Amino acid sequence: DAKTTQPPSMDCAEGRAANLPCNHSTISGNEYVYWYRQIHSQGPQYIIHGLKNNETNEMASLIITEDRKSSTLILPHATLRDTAVYYCIVRVPNDYKLSFGAGTTVTVRA
Amino acid sequence: EAQVTQNPRYLITVTGKKLTVTCSQNMNHEYMSWYRQDPGLGLRQIYYSMNVEVTDKGDVPEGYKVSRKEKRNFPLILESPSPNQTSLYFCASSGPFQETQYFGPGTRLLVL
């Protein structure tokens, strides 16, 4: 059962912000939203996670709606190296399984 | 440097010839896991380990074995590989609350 829904692909211009949406309408109260990315068959890389407050780190910002049914990952200034598949995952932190869906293929164009 | 290493990175073998893919992490993580990635199927968990001598099946464990005799190592064993195990394999590790999983660089396996 897919817990998240993401668009299959999106393009972004280099230097612009990339806004990646994710729907998780069945999220439960103790589940966090995690984002990972995978650059061309490399190992997935953790980006950010949050519960209900917006979060920011050196890579990205995470905006979670007040009802927690959707979120947006923001790459503030996309570069060519941000071209990757981005995965939105909902889980409780001590859940031993990490279920990846199909993700969003983001292509940053010069 | 904190990292998860896998060896070999590329492997071509024949059906039935036992092989082992090693995974090692230097972060003193309790939790380790193996995934396989296939086109159109995404990442699927094979086995995971919550600590030394504690392992459990993931979503696709058939045809694989694992062991966790030391905290840092979590080898994946294919006793009798078959062509349907041709895939890209990733090892991952994380700390006690699994907040962030760190992935290895991947092992690309081709079984002829």
Interface residues (C-beta under 8 A of the other chain):
Chain A: Y36 S41 Q42 G43 P44 Q45 Y46 H49 P93 N94 D95 Y96 K97 L98 S99 F100 G101 A102 G103
Chain B: V4 Y31 S33 Q37 G42 L43 Q45 Y48 M50 D56 G58 D59 L88 F90 A92 P96 F97 Q98 E99 T100 Q101 Y102 F103 G104 P105 G106 R108
